[in-house]
Amino acid sequence: MSLSNDDVRRIAALARIAITPEESAQVLERLNRVLALIEEMRAVDVANVAPMAHAQELGQRLRVDKVTESDRRELYQSVAPAVEGDLYLVPKVIE
């Protein structure tokens, strides 16, 4: 598939992009190269290729799911300006 200058001008108008005739020629060349690449990629037989989630077969390094920090709630609440029943009290901002 190949585009013409009229196609490029119509696409630019639909996208609301103002282009000059010189820019139109450059855009036409680039778009035709992209379309040629797409056609080349479509020609490749991928019937026997399994779908992949990633280009490299990598696995996640997992760690043991265990608690590694001690409970420091009392320390944190001891420096808070106001605490009530394990909750931090803050000034009302929205009325």
matplotlib code that plots the C-alpha trace (Angstrom):
import matplotlib.pyplot as plt

x = [0.0, 1.3, -0.1, -0.4, 0.1, -3.7, -3.9, -1.3, -3.1, -6.4, -4.8, -3.3, -6.7, -8.4, -5.6, -5.9, -2.2, -1.1, 1.6, 3.3, 3.8, 7.5, 6.5, 3.8, 6.5, 8.7, 5.7, 4.6, 8.1, 8.2, 4.7, 5.4, 8.5, 6.4, 3.8, 6.4, 7.9, 4.4, 3.9, 7.3, 6.4, 3.1, 4.8, 6.7, 5.2, 4.5, 2.1, 4.4, 5.6, 4.3, 3.0, 5.4, 4.8, 8.4, 11.2, 13.5, 12.5, 13.1, 11.7, 11.0, 13.3, 11.1, 11.8, 10.3, 7.2, 8.1, 8.1, 11.5, 10.8, 9.7, 6.5, 7.5, 4.0, 4.6, 7.7, 6.0, 3.0, 5.1, 6.3, 2.9, 1.2, -2.2, -3.1, -6.4, -6.9, -4.0, -5.1, -3.3, -5.4, -5.1, -6.7, -9.9, -9.2, -12.5, -15.7]
y = [0.0, 3.4, 6.9, 9.9, 13.6, 13.9, 11.2, 13.0, 16.3, 14.6, 12.9, 16.2, 17.9, 15.2, 15.6, 19.3, 19.7, 22.5, 21.3, 23.0, 21.2, 20.6, 19.0, 17.0, 15.4, 14.5, 13.1, 11.1, 9.6, 8.7, 7.3, 5.1, 3.8, 2.9, 1.2, -0.7, -2.0, -3.1, -5.0, -6.6, -7.7, -9.0, -11.3, -13.1, -16.5, -16.6, -19.5, -21.7, -19.0, -19.1, -15.8, -14.3, -11.9, -10.6, -10.8, -12.5, -15.5, -14.0, -15.1, -12.9, -13.3, -14.1, -13.7, -15.4, -13.7, -13.0, -10.1, -8.6, -5.5, -5.2, -3.5, 0.1, 1.5, 2.6, 4.5, 6.3, 7.2, 8.5, 11.4, 12.2, 15.4, 13.6, 10.0, 8.3, 4.5, 3.7, 6.4, 9.7, 12.7, 15.6, 19.0, 19.2, 20.8, 20.6, 21.9]
z = [0.0, -0.9, -0.2, -2.4, -1.7, -1.6, 1.1, 3.2, 2.9, 3.8, 6.8, 7.9, 7.6, 9.7, 12.3, 12.1, 11.3, 9.0, 6.6, 3.7, 0.3, 1.2, 4.5, 2.7, 0.5, 3.4, 5.4, 2.3, 2.0, 5.7, 5.8, 2.7, 4.4, 7.5, 5.4, 3.4, 6.7, 7.9, 4.7, 5.1, 8.6, 7.5, 5.0, 7.8, 8.6, 12.4, 12.4, 14.5, 16.8, 20.4, 21.9, 24.4, 27.3, 27.0, 24.6, 27.2, 29.3, 32.7, 36.0, 39.0, 41.9, 44.9, 48.5, 51.5, 52.7, 56.3, 58.7, 58.9, 61.0, 64.6, 65.8, 66.6, 66.9, 70.5, 69.6, 66.7, 68.7, 71.6, 69.5, 67.9, 69.0, 69.7, 69.8, 70.8, 70.8, 68.5, 66.0, 65.2, 65.8, 63.3, 63.1, 61.1, 57.8, 55.9, 57.5]

ax = plt.figure().add_subplot(projection="3d")
ax.plot(x, y, z, "-o")
ax.set_aspect("equal")
plt.show()
